Amino acid sequence: MGPGYVPCEVSSRWLQFPENSGGYFSAGEYIEVDVMTLDQNEKPRKICNLILTRADLERALKNVKPPIDK
């Protein structure tokens, strides 16, 4: 699946990031991310794609905190 592969830990879905970003919008550098799954023949199939900015991805990940110990 390559270095851009980010698997779901509980399903046969994954995010597939490209090798290069797509360019720049006024909102910043954008990245086209494919949401993937396996079809009935166990072959990769794209569900949809998302156009996201690098800044939004970095901001969102920075704000995900570790789980709270119970």
Secondary structure, 3 states (H helix, E strand, C coil): CCCCEEECCCCCCEEECCCCCCEEECCEEEEEEEEEEECCCCCEEEEEEEEEEHHHHHHHHHCCCCCCCC
